[in-house]
Every structure is written in structure tokens, then in C-alpha cells.
């Protein structure tokens, strides 16, 4: 089981969902999809490293 | 003068019609169907591309959760948070009910409500926590689509 792959897959599904929920134009959807995808993936990494010192 | 008066009356009538639509609310049956089958509410309202995307995303998330040995949220005695998990997973509609039927059988499903239902999954599996997350996310996303269907049906959103 690949943690990174699951992170990417979850981020992809949620980003696609909210892009279609909150935007009605293709450029708007693409922009929001990429924005939320990047935020979720980078945010996941950051949170992981922030939690690393704690047991 | 009469044509202008008629146009003025028509323009005044339009906002009240829109307000009436918002006041009456979306049909309950439409919302129930939208909950039961992910994506179908948007399909009924003519938003076919959104319907396909929402349906595929929610089904994919649910199936991923099951494949990762996640456990469907079911109420557990003495655990109030289990009701939240059950509510989140119940948002999946037919996917949740179908999975419960698969795990419990029809007779045990009816007799097991609320505290004796099997949710499946394997707590010792490596993907257990991830699986749960995918299941809860899928259910909550479907509940959001129901709210979206309500907004579109009432004319508050395109």
C-alpha cells in the first residue's frame, strides 16, 4: 500500500468534486481543480512533517 | 402606453415568481433520489456532465474505501462518535445500503438496526484508517450534492 498514491488519489477525487461543485465554466473548474489539488498535496506533506516529531 | 404598462407588469411579476420558487423549496422526492443514487439528482435537473463527474467520484471513493478494508460507520453502544461516522457513511445512499446488505444479509440487517450491524473492514489491515476516510468522504460529498441539487432546483444556482 502506497501512502503517497493514496494521498494523490484522495486529493484528485476531492479536487475534481469541488471543481465541478463550485464552478460552472471549464477554465474556472480547471483552475480550482489544480489549486485545490496542489494545496491538498503540499498541505499533506507539510502536516506530515509537522507531526513527525510527535509520537 | 398599454404596451409599456403590460411590460412593466411582466417585469414586476418575474421577481415574485422567482421568490415563490425559492420559498417552496426543492421537491422532497428529488432530494431523496439525489441522496439514494449519487449523481442522479443533477442528471434529472439536466446537469449531465456534473452528474457523471459526481457519480464517478463518489463511487470511486466508496469502492476505494471498501478495497482498503475500511469499515462502514454503524452506530455502536457507548460510542456517540460512531453515530457521526454512521451519518457520514449513510450519505452514500444505495452504496451504503448495498454494502450493509452484502455484509449482513437482509434479515440480519433489519434485525440488527441500530447496534448489531456489521460494518465490514479489518482494523488490523494496513489501509484501514485510509479506507474509513474514503468511505466518510464519499458519503459527505454525496450529501453536498444533495444540497447542490436543492439549490439548483430552487433557482438559487445554475
Backbone of each chain as ProteinMPNN parsed JSONL, in Angstrom:
{"seq_chain_A": "XXXXXXXXXXXXXXXXXXXXXXXXXXXXXXXXXXXXXXXXXXXXXXXXXXXXXXX", "coords_chain_A": {"N_chain_A": [[0.845, -1.193, 0.0], [0.663, 2.078, -0.994], [1.325, 5.036, 0.465], [1.671, 7.629, -0.565], [0.479, 7.438, -3.064], [-2.183, 6.991, -2.335], [-2.704, 9.392, -1.048], [-2.5, 11.173, -3.215], [-4.547, 10.184, -4.844], [-6.861, 10.552, -3.246], [-6.767, 13.343, -3.011], [-7.086, 14.012, -5.699], [-9.715, 13.065, -6.256], [-11.3, 14.585, -4.453], [-10.649, 17.18, -5.231], [-11.556, 17.248, -7.896], [-14.256, 16.905, -7.442], [-15.004, 19.254, -5.977], [-14.296, 21.196, -7.807], [-16.194, 20.87, -9.821], [-18.423, 21.329, -8.337], [-18.339, 23.951, -7.427], [-17.776, 25.62, -9.577], [-18.765, 26.635, -12.849], [-17.789, 26.944, -15.372], [-15.449, 25.732, -17.803], [-12.68, 26.696, -17.788], [-12.677, 27.851, -15.232], [-13.233, 25.636, -13.627], [-10.998, 24.025, -14.102], [-8.956, 25.612, -13.107], [-9.647, 25.826, -10.375], [-9.571, 23.125, -9.691], [-6.831, 22.459, -10.026], [-5.704, 24.198, -8.201], [-6.813, 23.384, -5.697], [-5.9, 20.762, -5.663], [-3.1, 21.023, -5.574], [-2.843, 22.405, -3.16], [-3.881, 20.524, -1.345], [-2.086, 18.359, -1.637], [0.471, 19.434, -1.097], [-0.101, 20.513, 1.391], [-0.663, 18.167, 2.782], [1.864, 16.96, 2.855], [3.245, 18.907, 4.341], [1.858, 18.879, 6.796], [2.395, 16.289, 7.544], [5.172, 16.345, 7.995], [5.219, 18.263, 10.027], [3.985, 16.852, 12.044], [5.794, 14.901, 12.497], [7.806, 15.03, 14.634], [6.339, 14.244, 16.822], [5.155, 11.551, 18.87]], "CA_chain_A": [[0.0, 0.0, 0.0], [1.498, 3.266, -1.176], [0.682, 6.173, 1.12], [1.678, 8.785, -1.457], [-0.522, 7.213, -4.094], [-3.495, 7.205, -1.724], [-2.832, 10.841, -0.841], [-2.758, 11.78, -4.523], [-5.857, 9.725, -5.308], [-7.867, 11.246, -2.453], [-6.718, 14.757, -3.404], [-7.652, 14.095, -7.042], [-11.172, 12.906, -6.192], [-11.922, 15.72, -3.759], [-10.447, 18.375, -6.065], [-12.474, 17.149, -9.037], [-15.602, 17.106, -6.923], [-15.279, 20.662, -5.644], [-14.193, 21.997, -9.035], [-17.48, 20.813, -10.508], [-19.483, 21.826, -7.449], [-18.282, 25.392, -7.184], [-17.526, 26.362, -10.802], [-19.611, 26.167, -13.944], [-17.081, 27.07, -16.658], [-14.295, 24.825, -17.893], [-11.453, 27.299, -17.245], [-12.852, 28.011, -13.784], [-13.12, 24.314, -12.997], [-9.611, 23.578, -14.197], [-8.162, 26.44, -12.199], [-9.94, 25.427, -8.992], [-9.091, 21.754, -9.524], [-5.382, 22.469, -9.838], [-5.412, 24.919, -6.962], [-7.121, 22.535, -4.524], [-5.025, 19.585, -5.711], [-1.772, 21.417, -5.09], [-2.954, 22.733, -1.728], [-4.066, 19.292, -0.561], [-0.884, 17.522, -1.662], [1.535, 20.124, -0.344], [-0.568, 20.584, 2.779], [-0.482, 16.845, 3.367], [3.288, 16.81, 3.142], [3.619, 19.826, 5.436], [1.291, 18.361, 8.048], [3.133, 15.083, 7.896], [6.453, 16.733, 8.589], [4.954, 18.956, 11.296], [3.628, 15.855, 13.061], [6.878, 13.925, 12.59], [8.484, 14.936, 15.938], [5.458, 13.763, 17.881], [4.967, 10.091, 18.775]], "C_chain_A": [[0.882, 1.246, 0.0], [0.772, 4.482, -0.583], [0.581, 7.381, 0.185], [0.6, 8.646, -2.535], [-1.936, 7.45, -3.549], [-3.746, 8.687, -1.464], [-3.207, 11.525, -2.154], [-4.158, 11.429, -5.028], [-6.977, 10.444, -4.563], [-7.943, 12.713, -2.846], [-7.353, 14.944, -4.784], [-9.177, 14.027, -6.993], [-11.835, 14.128, -5.568], [-11.795, 16.992, -4.604], [-11.403, 18.387, -7.255], [-13.902, 17.443, -8.588], [-15.893, 18.588, -6.695], [-15.14, 21.578, -6.852], [-15.528, 22.016, -9.773], [-18.613, 21.34, -9.636], [-19.525, 23.344, -7.432], [-18.035, 26.23, -8.437], [-18.376, 25.763, -11.913], [-18.929, 26.282, -15.305], [-15.841, 26.177, -16.638], [-13.0, 25.465, -17.378], [-11.521, 27.466, -15.725], [-12.677, 26.703, -13.055], [-11.676, 23.84, -12.994], [-8.739, 24.318, -13.192], [-8.392, 26.006, -10.741], [-9.448, 24.02, -8.715], [-7.588, 21.745, -9.225], [-5.004, 23.12, -8.512], [-5.657, 24.021, -5.74], [-6.228, 21.303, -4.505], [-3.655, 19.922, -5.127], [-1.815, 21.697, -3.585], [-3.075, 21.473, -0.886], [-2.787, 18.469, -0.516], [0.23, 18.173, -0.84], [1.163, 20.224, 1.129], [-0.405, 19.253, 3.492], [0.967, 16.6, 3.747], [3.704, 17.654, 4.353], [3.119, 19.299, 6.777], [2.034, 17.113, 8.501], [4.45, 15.411, 8.563], [6.268, 17.468, 9.918], [4.655, 17.962, 12.413], [4.765, 14.876, 13.324], [7.546, 13.866, 13.969], [7.641, 14.296, 17.035], [5.22, 12.259, 17.728], [3.552, 9.734, 18.339]], "O_chain_A": [[1.728, 1.433, 0.875], [-0.275, 4.893, -1.084], [-0.442, 8.066, 0.141], [-0.093, 9.607, -2.87], [-2.778, 8.039, -4.227], [-4.862, 9.176, -1.638], [-4.117, 12.352, -2.195], [-4.863, 12.279, -5.572], [-7.94, 10.897, -5.182], [-9.031, 13.269, -2.998], [-8.072, 15.916, -5.013], [-9.855, 14.842, -7.62], [-12.818, 14.646, -6.099], [-12.733, 17.786, -4.678], [-11.989, 19.42, -7.579], [-14.652, 18.14, -9.271], [-16.904, 19.109, -7.165], [-15.791, 22.62, -6.919], [-15.943, 23.053, -10.289], [-19.651, 21.754, -10.151], [-20.596, 23.951, -7.424], [-18.083, 27.457, -8.358], [-18.669, 24.567, -11.927], [-19.447, 25.764, -16.294], [-15.268, 25.908, -15.582], [-12.283, 24.833, -16.601], [-10.534, 27.244, -15.024], [-12.052, 26.649, -11.996], [-11.191, 23.314, -11.992], [-7.897, 23.724, -12.519], [-7.441, 25.842, -9.978], [-8.956, 23.741, -7.621], [-7.139, 21.097, -8.28], [-4.111, 22.657, -7.802], [-4.803, 23.917, -4.86], [-5.838, 20.845, -3.431], [-3.125, 19.191, -4.29], [-0.931, 21.277, -2.839], [-2.445, 21.362, 0.165], [-2.437, 17.934, 0.536], [0.849, 17.528, 0.006], [2.008, 20.043, 2.006], [-0.048, 19.214, 4.67], [1.26, 16.095, 4.831], [4.406, 17.19, 5.251], [3.855, 19.275, 7.763], [2.271, 16.912, 9.693], [4.802, 14.819, 9.584], [7.077, 17.309, 10.833], [5.015, 18.181, 13.569], [4.702, 14.101, 14.279], [7.834, 12.77, 14.45], [8.17, 13.859, 18.057], [5.1, 11.75, 16.614], [3.225, 8.554, 18.21]]}, "seq_chain_B": "XXXXXXXXXXXXXXXXXXXXXXXXXXXXXXXXXXXXXXXXXXXXXXXXXXXXXXXXXXXXXXXXXXXXXXXXXXXXXXXXXXXXXXXXXXXXXXXXXXXXXXXXXXXXXXXXXXXXXXXXXXXXXXXXXXXXXXXXXXXXXXXXXXXXXXXXXXXXXX", "coords_chain_B": {"N_chain_B": [[-48.831, 53.158, -24.609], [-50.273, 51.291, -23.218], [-48.849, 49.008, -23.947], [-46.388, 49.464, -22.723], [-47.22, 49.446, -20.085], [-48.023, 46.805, -19.795], [-45.621, 45.498, -20.12], [-44.286, 46.45, -17.942], [-45.748, 45.3, -15.906], [-45.22, 42.635, -16.366], [-42.492, 42.541, -15.838], [-42.498, 43.132, -13.138], [-43.797, 40.923, -12.218], [-41.997, 38.847, -12.585], [-39.812, 38.78, -10.561], [-41.302, 38.041, -8.253], [-42.194, 35.531, -8.895], [-39.827, 34.163, -8.958], [-39.092, 34.432, -6.306], [-41.172, 32.985, -5.131], [-40.538, 30.423, -5.995], [-38.203, 29.985, -4.612], [-39.17, 30.045, -2.04], [-40.85, 27.818, -1.858], [-39.21, 25.564, -1.956], [-37.124, 22.723, -2.796], [-38.396, 19.759, -4.4], [-39.158, 17.066, -2.229], [-38.97, 14.41, -3.005], [-37.166, 14.518, -5.124], [-34.811, 15.251, -3.804], [-34.508, 13.039, -2.164], [-34.074, 11.01, -4.014], [-31.763, 12.002, -5.135], [-30.025, 11.7, -3.009], [-30.086, 8.918, -2.76], [-29.084, 7.727, -5.125], [-26.001, 8.464, -6.179], [-25.351, 11.385, -7.961], [-27.593, 11.313, -9.608], [-29.511, 13.193, -9.112], [-28.583, 15.606, -10.208], [-28.535, 14.8, -12.853], [-31.239, 14.501, -13.412], [-31.986, 17.147, -13.273], [-30.868, 18.107, -15.528], [-28.197, 18.665, -15.584], [-25.928, 17.172, -16.854], [-23.185, 16.613, -17.214], [-22.064, 17.306, -14.785], [-23.436, 15.47, -13.237], [-22.376, 13.004, -14.056], [-19.686, 13.286, -13.317], [-19.865, 13.698, -10.52], [-21.11, 11.305, -9.757], [-19.233, 9.357, -10.581], [-16.951, 10.109, -9.092], [-17.846, 9.808, -6.422], [-18.57, 7.097, -6.326], [-16.093, 5.926, -6.944], [-14.567, 6.758, -4.736], [-15.932, 5.448, -2.684], [-15.658, 2.721, -3.386], [-12.896, 2.519, -3.299], [-12.517, 2.878, -0.565], [-13.726, 0.548, 0.43], [-12.112, -1.43, -0.722], [-9.754, -0.93, 0.583], [-10.164, -2.105, 2.951], [-11.689, -0.641, 4.741], [-14.036, 0.284, 7.337], [-17.514, 0.353, 7.336], [-19.359, 2.988, 8.724], [-21.224, 2.368, 11.572], [-23.755, 2.572, 14.1], [-22.614, 2.349, 17.445], [-22.929, 1.022, 20.69], [-22.484, 3.133, 23.498], [-20.686, 4.742, 22.245], [-20.701, 7.693, 21.159], [-19.596, 9.08, 18.979], [-19.651, 7.247, 16.982], [-22.102, 7.488, 15.822], [-21.814, 9.762, 14.295], [-19.998, 8.855, 12.383], [-21.593, 6.904, 11.24], [-23.607, 8.516, 10.173], [-22.143, 9.952, 8.261], [-21.335, 7.884, 6.527], [-23.817, 6.916, 5.804], [-24.597, 8.817, 4.053], [-23.841, 7.922, 1.581], [-25.9, 6.619, 0.382], [-27.425, 4.318, -1.765], [-25.126, 2.848, -2.061], [-24.135, 2.5, 0.518], [-26.257, 1.135, 1.733], [-26.388, -1.103, 0.095], [-23.898, -2.254, 0.603], [-24.139, -2.847, 3.314], [-26.197, -4.722, 3.167], [-24.868, -6.707, 1.796], [-22.976, -7.466, 3.677], [-24.459, -8.169, 5.944], [-26.778, -9.516, 5.211], [-30.292, -9.696, 4.405], [-32.228, -10.266, 6.461], [-30.757, -10.14, 8.877], [-29.908, -7.56, 8.643], [-32.201, -5.955, 8.99], [-32.952, -6.815, 11.536], [-30.739, -6.095, 12.976], [-30.542, -3.384, 13.309], [-30.195, -0.733, 15.673], [-27.629, -1.371, 16.64], [-26.375, -3.793, 16.089], [-25.185, -4.148, 13.635], [-23.018, -5.265, 11.074], [-20.084, -3.728, 9.96], [-18.108, -4.394, 8.292], [-14.745, -4.433, 6.958], [-11.35, -4.374, 8.246], [-9.726, -3.97, 11.108], [-7.053, -4.542, 11.554], [-5.854, -4.307, 9.156], [-3.57, -2.734, 6.883], [-4.486, -0.531, 5.472], [-6.716, 0.373, 6.794], [-7.485, 2.767, 8.242], [-7.244, 4.636, 6.201], [-9.096, 3.619, 4.438], [-11.474, 3.989, 5.86], [-11.538, 6.773, 5.833], [-11.897, 7.329, 3.099], [-14.454, 6.238, 2.779], [-16.049, 7.842, 4.502], [-15.614, 10.334, 3.328], [-16.707, 10.007, 0.772], [-19.432, 9.682, 1.407], [-20.046, 12.153, 2.619], [-19.526, 13.873, 0.519], [-21.57, 13.139, -1.205], [-23.764, 14.015, 0.236], [-23.342, 16.732, 0.034], [-23.818, 17.033, -2.682], [-26.545, 16.637, -2.699], [-27.443, 18.918, -1.378], [-26.623, 20.743, -3.291], [-28.246, 20.036, -5.438], [-30.664, 20.821, -4.363], [-30.288, 23.594, -4.261], [-30.047, 24.207, -6.994], [-32.515, 23.327, -7.969], [-34.201, 25.111, -6.726], [-33.571, 27.391, -7.992], [-31.552, 28.991, -7.085], [-29.053, 28.702, -7.936], [-27.066, 28.022, -10.824]], "CA_chain_B": [[-48.882, 53.257, -23.146], [-50.731, 50.0, -22.675], [-47.765, 48.026, -24.103], [-45.405, 49.723, -21.663], [-47.824, 49.013, -18.826], [-48.002, 45.33, -19.765], [-44.22, 45.103, -19.919], [-43.942, 46.783, -16.551], [-46.407, 44.291, -15.058], [-44.496, 41.368, -16.535], [-41.207, 42.665, -15.124], [-42.784, 43.066, -11.7], [-44.245, 39.563, -11.891], [-40.877, 37.893, -12.619], [-39.14, 38.556, -9.268], [-42.135, 37.346, -7.271], [-42.217, 34.117, -9.285], [-38.549, 33.597, -8.515], [-39.162, 34.356, -4.837], [-42.078, 31.878, -4.782], [-39.825, 29.171, -6.233], [-37.266, 29.805, -3.523], [-39.9, 29.807, -0.79], [-41.467, 26.5, -1.791], [-38.206, 24.552, -1.714], [-36.989, 21.668, -3.787], [-39.243, 18.603, -4.095], [-38.521, 16.12, -1.335], [-38.654, 13.2, -3.76], [-35.944, 14.76, -5.896], [-33.686, 15.205, -2.875], [-34.345, 11.655, -1.708], [-33.457, 10.271, -5.118], [-30.395, 12.517, -5.266], [-29.239, 11.035, -1.954], [-30.052, 7.477, -2.922], [-28.173, 7.384, -6.231], [-25.081, 9.582, -6.376], [-25.29, 11.999, -9.281], [-28.809, 11.263, -10.415], [-30.256, 14.436, -8.93], [-28.104, 16.552, -11.217], [-28.952, 14.273, -14.157], [-32.661, 14.844, -13.567], [-32.089, 18.599, -13.491], [-30.261, 18.447, -16.807], [-26.752, 18.967, -15.463], [-25.47, 15.803, -17.069], [-21.743, 16.451, -17.013], [-21.86, 17.306, -13.332], [-23.975, 14.212, -12.709], [-21.42, 11.925, -14.321], [-18.481, 13.507, -12.505], [-20.182, 13.433, -9.11], [-21.36, 9.877, -9.591], [-17.972, 8.602, -10.712], [-16.076, 10.439, -7.96], [-18.367, 9.222, -5.177], [-18.445, 5.635, -6.412], [-14.667, 5.594, -6.851], [-14.13, 6.93, -3.348], [-16.543, 4.388, -1.88], [-15.019, 1.444, -3.738], [-11.535, 2.566, -2.745], [-12.63, 2.649, 0.87], [-14.017, -0.87, 0.672], [-10.935, -2.221, -1.105], [-8.705, -0.721, 1.585], [-10.639, -2.736, 4.199], [-12.299, 0.303, 5.658], [-15.263, -0.194, 7.97], [-18.67, 1.247, 7.214], [-19.785, 3.515, 10.014], [-22.512, 1.904, 12.112], [-23.845, 3.008, 15.498], [-22.101, 1.419, 18.433], [-23.377, 1.456, 22.021], [-21.46, 3.766, 24.327], [-19.739, 5.493, 21.411], [-21.512, 8.694, 20.445], [-18.988, 9.475, 17.714], [-19.984, 6.272, 15.955], [-23.277, 7.995, 15.117], [-21.312, 10.683, 13.262], [-19.445, 8.027, 11.313], [-22.729, 6.276, 10.563], [-24.266, 9.551, 9.372], [-21.291, 10.237, 7.103], [-21.398, 6.763, 5.587], [-25.189, 6.825, 5.292], [-24.667, 9.749, 2.931], [-23.554, 7.235, 0.328], [-27.133, 6.159, -0.251], [-27.567, 2.919, -2.148], [-23.837, 2.192, -1.869], [-24.085, 2.129, 1.935], [-27.278, 0.115, 1.987], [-25.972, -2.312, -0.611], [-22.769, -2.864, 1.31], [-24.675, -3.424, 4.553], [-26.922, -5.937, 2.783], [-23.84, -7.698, 1.426], [-22.288, -7.92, 4.892], [-25.357, -8.655, 6.993], [-27.965, -10.225, 4.752], [-31.495, -8.888, 4.565], [-32.858, -10.487, 7.766], [-29.879, -9.618, 9.934], [-29.834, -6.108, 8.505], [-33.367, -5.36, 9.637], [-32.931, -7.111, 12.963], [-29.535, -5.583, 13.613], [-30.588, -1.932, 13.493], [-29.066, 0.011, 15.146], [-26.315, -1.623, 17.237], [-25.81, -5.097, 15.765], [-24.851, -4.212, 12.217], [-21.608, -5.438, 10.73], [-19.635, -2.698, 9.029], [-17.034, -4.908, 7.438], [-13.433, -3.87, 7.22], [-10.428, -5.14, 9.074], [-8.905, -2.989, 11.835], [-5.625, -4.868, 11.515], [-5.352, -4.068, 7.795], [-2.714, -1.542, 6.781], [-5.227, 0.59, 4.893], [-7.991, 0.516, 7.499], [-7.808, 4.182, 8.505], [-7.445, 5.301, 4.907], [-10.362, 3.138, 3.906], [-12.543, 4.711, 6.558], [-11.542, 8.158, 5.341], [-12.525, 7.35, 1.781], [-15.885, 5.977, 2.93], [-16.701, 9.017, 5.067], [-15.532, 11.411, 2.336], [-17.689, 9.73, -0.279], [-20.762, 9.964, 1.93], [-20.217, 13.589, 2.835], [-19.606, 14.51, -0.805], [-22.904, 12.905, -1.74], [-24.673, 14.921, 0.938], [-23.149, 18.052, -0.581], [-24.514, 17.053, -3.977], [-27.97, 16.791, -2.417], [-27.636, 20.351, -1.124], [-26.465, 21.426, -4.572], [-29.481, 19.768, -6.18], [-31.688, 21.684, -3.774], [-30.034, 24.973, -4.699], [-30.337, 24.318, -8.423], [-33.959, 23.16, -8.149], [-34.873, 26.327, -6.241], [-33.169, 28.515, -8.821], [-30.555, 29.855, -6.443], [-27.766, 28.443, -8.56], [-27.211, 27.455, -12.167]], "C_chain_B": [[-49.293, 51.928, -22.548], [-49.635, 48.951, -22.815], [-46.723, 48.19, -23.023], [-45.919, 49.261, -20.313], [-47.79, 47.508, -18.685], [-46.59, 44.836, -19.499], [-43.816, 45.347, -18.468], [-44.533, 45.73, -15.62], [-45.668, 42.963, -15.149], [-43.18, 41.4, -15.776], [-41.413, 42.576, -13.624], [-43.158, 41.652, -11.293], [-43.061, 38.608, -11.783], [-40.196, 37.704, -11.262], [-40.009, 37.791, -8.283], [-42.222, 35.866, -7.615], [-40.938, 33.435, -8.813], [-38.552, 33.442, -7.0], [-40.048, 33.194, -4.426], [-41.359, 30.552, -4.923], [-38.848, 28.896, -5.09], [-37.994, 29.453, -2.233], [-40.414, 28.392, -0.713], [-40.44, 25.412, -1.554], [-38.186, 23.505, -2.796], [-37.891, 20.5, -3.405], [-38.501, 17.576, -3.261], [-38.103, 14.861, -2.074], [-37.368, 13.341, -4.554], [-34.725, 14.663, -4.992], [-33.429, 13.771, -2.386], [-33.657, 10.809, -2.781], [-32.007, 10.701, -5.293], [-29.481, 11.904, -4.213], [-29.034, 9.561, -2.286], [-29.072, 7.039, -4.005], [-27.266, 8.575, -6.499], [-25.079, 10.093, -7.817], [-26.611, 12.105, -10.006], [-29.654, 12.53, -10.254], [-29.87, 15.473, -9.974], [-28.51, 16.102, -12.609], [-30.403, 14.646, -14.429], [-32.837, 16.327, -13.868], [-31.411, 19.064, -14.773], [-28.784, 18.797, -16.755], [-25.989, 17.653, -15.619], [-23.975, 15.633, -16.823], [-21.423, 16.411, -15.525], [-22.329, 15.984, -12.727], [-22.969, 13.078, -12.879], [-20.195, 12.076, -13.424], [-18.758, 13.181, -11.042], [-20.393, 11.939, -8.869], [-20.078, 9.071, -9.625], [-17.069, 8.854, -9.504], [-16.549, 9.737, -6.688], [-18.251, 7.705, -5.214], [-16.988, 5.207, -6.287], [-14.167, 5.709, -5.415], [-14.68, 5.808, -2.476], [-15.86, 3.052, -2.138], [-13.586, 1.39, -3.206], [-11.569, 2.29, -1.252], [-12.887, 1.195, 1.211], [-12.793, -1.73, 0.372], [-9.786, -2.079, -0.112], [-9.083, -1.323, 2.943], [-11.118, -1.728, 5.224], [-13.603, -0.249, 6.2], [-16.371, 0.833, 7.766], [-19.081, 1.715, 8.606], [-21.149, 2.978, 10.408], [-22.56, 2.326, 13.578], [-23.346, 1.927, 16.446], [-22.494, 1.909, 19.824], [-22.232, 2.045, 22.818], [-20.444, 4.572, 23.54], [-20.514, 6.515, 20.591], [-20.925, 9.109, 19.103], [-19.286, 8.474, 16.6], [-21.224, 6.699, 15.173], [-22.864, 8.976, 14.024], [-20.752, 9.905, 12.084], [-20.57, 7.368, 10.522], [-23.453, 7.285, 9.669], [-23.466, 9.851, 8.113], [-21.401, 9.123, 6.07], [-22.792, 6.587, 5.006], [-25.393, 7.761, 4.112], [-24.407, 9.107, 1.586], [-24.789, 6.647, -0.354], [-27.142, 4.669, -0.535], [-26.257, 2.149, -1.969], [-23.726, 1.679, -0.43], [-25.052, 0.99, 2.22], [-26.905, -1.192, 1.311], [-24.852, -3.028, 0.106], [-23.229, -3.509, 2.624], [-25.441, -4.716, 4.263], [-25.947, -7.062, 2.47], [-23.227, -8.319, 2.686], [-23.213, -8.644, 5.87], [-26.453, -9.591, 6.504], [-29.207, -9.43, 5.107], [-32.097, -9.03, 5.966], [-32.05, -9.889, 8.895], [-29.756, -8.108, 9.853], [-31.0, -5.454, 9.233], [-33.328, -5.596, 11.141], [-31.762, -6.478, 13.695], [-29.521, -4.09, 13.846], [-30.912, -1.644, 14.954], [-27.69, -0.523, 15.559], [-25.667, -2.948, 16.835], [-25.466, -5.252, 14.298], [-23.356, -4.419, 12.036], [-21.222, -4.382, 9.698], [-18.529, -3.166, 8.111], [-15.694, -4.325, 7.845], [-12.595, -4.742, 8.129], [-9.515, -4.149, 9.793], [-7.413, -3.279, 11.791], [-5.024, -4.632, 10.127], [-4.571, -2.758, 7.748], [-3.493, -0.323, 6.307], [-6.518, 0.929, 5.602], [-8.392, 1.98, 7.692], [-8.05, 4.943, 7.205], [-8.785, 4.904, 4.305], [-11.542, 3.839, 4.545], [-12.668, 6.132, 6.031], [-12.227, 8.257, 3.982], [-14.035, 7.127, 1.889], [-16.621, 7.201, 3.476], [-16.733, 10.154, 4.036], [-16.565, 11.213, 1.248], [-19.095, 10.089, 0.186], [-21.014, 11.453, 2.1], [-20.283, 14.339, 1.51], [-20.995, 14.307, -1.394], [-23.936, 13.795, -1.047], [-24.541, 16.346, 0.4], [-23.838, 18.126, -1.939], [-26.019, 17.197, -3.766], [-28.29, 18.267, -2.148], [-27.539, 21.143, -2.425], [-27.705, 21.24, -5.445], [-30.607, 20.667, -5.667], [-31.521, 23.129, -4.247], [-30.403, 25.165, -6.163], [-31.844, 24.238, -8.656], [-34.722, 24.414, -7.72], [-34.464, 27.558, -7.021], [-32.125, 29.414, -8.203], [-29.198, 29.726, -7.114], [-28.022, 27.836, -9.935], [-26.713, 26.017, -12.18]], "O_chain_B": [[-48.759, 51.486, -21.53], [-49.477, 48.099, -21.94], [-46.225, 47.211, -22.467], [-45.159, 48.748, -19.492], [-47.559, 46.984, -17.596], [-46.384, 43.881, -18.75], [-43.1, 44.551, -17.86], [-43.888, 45.317, -14.656], [-45.506, 42.256, -14.155], [-42.792, 40.416, -15.148], [-40.585, 42.004, -12.916], [-42.878, 41.223, -10.174], [-43.095, 37.667, -10.991], [-40.014, 36.562, -10.838], [-39.49, 36.959, -7.539], [-42.314, 35.029, -6.716], [-40.953, 32.3, -8.337], [-38.071, 32.44, -6.473], [-39.725, 32.483, -3.474], [-41.527, 29.655, -4.097], [-38.679, 27.757, -4.654], [-37.501, 28.662, -1.429], [-40.427, 27.8, 0.366], [-40.795, 24.385, -0.976], [-39.106, 23.407, -3.608], [-38.132, 20.268, -2.22], [-37.349, 17.249, -3.549], [-37.034, 14.305, -1.821], [-36.577, 12.403, -4.646], [-33.718, 14.062, -5.367], [-32.283, 13.354, -2.219], [-32.777, 10.001, -2.486], [-31.132, 9.879, -5.563], [-28.313, 11.621, -4.48], [-27.94, 9.023, -2.114], [-28.318, 6.085, -3.815], [-27.729, 9.599, -7.0], [-24.84, 9.339, -8.76], [-26.745, 12.906, -10.931], [-30.417, 12.894, -11.149], [-30.731, 16.136, -10.552], [-28.802, 16.938, -13.465], [-30.752, 15.057, -15.536], [-33.727, 16.715, -14.625], [-31.38, 20.257, -15.074], [-28.191, 19.18, -17.764], [-25.474, 17.097, -14.649], [-23.548, 14.614, -16.28], [-20.624, 15.596, -15.065], [-21.695, 15.448, -11.818], [-22.741, 12.293, -11.959], [-19.724, 11.1, -12.841], [-17.981, 12.474, -10.4], [-19.904, 11.387, -7.884], [-19.866, 8.196, -8.785], [-16.489, 7.917, -8.955], [-15.749, 9.143, -5.965], [-17.866, 7.094, -4.216], [-16.683, 4.232, -5.6], [-13.427, 4.848, -4.94], [-13.968, 5.276, -1.624], [-15.522, 2.334, -1.197], [-13.125, 0.354, -2.726], [-10.736, 1.545, -0.736], [-12.327, 0.669, 2.173], [-12.476, -2.65, 1.125], [-8.953, -2.974, 0.026], [-8.415, -1.085, 3.949], [-10.973, -1.934, 6.428], [-14.206, -1.141, 5.602], [-16.18, 2.028, 7.995], [-19.141, 0.922, 9.546], [-22.117, 3.117, 9.66], [-21.519, 2.427, 14.228], [-23.625, 0.742, 16.263], [-22.397, 3.104, 20.101], [-21.125, 1.506, 22.81], [-19.449, 5.035, 24.099], [-20.93, 6.236, 19.466], [-21.668, 9.452, 18.184], [-19.189, 8.805, 15.418], [-21.39, 6.329, 14.01], [-23.479, 9.024, 12.959], [-20.997, 10.249, 10.928], [-20.513, 7.282, 9.295], [-23.862, 6.959, 8.555], [-24.031, 9.989, 7.029], [-21.544, 9.389, 4.877], [-22.944, 6.164, 3.861], [-26.259, 7.528, 3.269], [-24.723, 9.694, 0.551], [-24.735, 6.232, -1.512], [-26.894, 3.857, 0.356], [-26.274, 0.938, -1.751], [-23.276, 0.557, -0.197], [-24.699, 0.006, 2.87], [-27.085, -2.267, 1.884], [-24.848, -4.255, 0.21], [-22.76, -4.586, 2.993], [-25.347, -5.684, 5.018], [-26.17, -8.217, 2.831], [-22.991, -9.526, 2.753], [-22.812, -9.599, 6.535], [-26.999, -10.372, 7.284], [-29.179, -8.588, 6.005], [-32.44, -8.028, 6.593], [-32.592, -9.211, 9.768], [-29.528, -7.444, 10.864], [-30.81, -4.512, 10.001], [-33.631, -4.698, 11.927], [-31.799, -6.342, 14.917], [-28.616, -3.567, 14.496], [-31.845, -2.259, 15.472], [-26.687, -0.189, 14.927], [-24.521, -3.203, 17.204], [-25.455, -6.366, 13.774], [-22.539, -3.831, 12.745], [-21.922, -4.167, 8.708], [-18.067, -2.418, 7.251], [-15.538, -3.791, 8.943], [-13.075, -5.72, 8.703], [-8.633, -3.554, 9.174], [-6.596, -2.375, 11.969], [-3.811, -4.749, 9.95], [-4.87, -1.808, 8.472], [-3.186, 0.801, 6.704], [-7.333, 1.688, 5.079], [-9.504, 2.377, 7.345], [-8.944, 5.784, 7.12], [-9.506, 5.728, 3.743], [-12.49, 4.234, 3.866], [-13.772, 6.629, 5.812], [-13.034, 9.155, 3.745], [-14.808, 7.759, 1.169], [-17.688, 7.56, 2.977], [-17.741, 10.845, 3.89], [-17.232, 12.167, 0.847], [-19.858, 10.722, -0.545], [-22.088, 11.949, 1.757], [-21.009, 15.325, 1.386], [-21.539, 15.217, -2.02], [-24.876, 14.27, -1.683], [-25.529, 17.077, 0.323], [-24.382, 19.168, -2.303], [-26.696, 17.823, -4.582], [-29.291, 18.791, -2.637], [-28.284, 22.101, -2.633], [-28.154, 22.174, -6.108], [-31.397, 21.2, -6.446], [-32.496, 23.798, -4.589], [-31.005, 26.175, -6.528], [-32.389, 25.0, -9.455], [-35.765, 24.737, -8.287], [-34.952, 28.655, -6.749], [-31.837, 30.487, -8.732], [-28.303, 30.54, -6.889], [-29.06, 27.219, -10.175], [-26.749, 25.36, -13.22]]}, "name": "protein", "num_of_chains": 2, "seq": "XXXXXXXXXXXXXXXXXXXXXXXXXXXXXXXXXXXXXXXXXXXXXXXXXXXXXXXXXXXXXXXXXXXXXXXXXXXXXXXXXXXXXXXXXXXXXXXXXXXXXXXXXXXXXXXXXXXXXXXXXXXXXXXXXXXXXXXXXXXXXXXXXXXXXXXXXXXXXXXXXXXXXXXXXXXXXXXXXXXXXXXXXXXXXXXXXXXXXXXXXXXXXXXXXXXXX"}
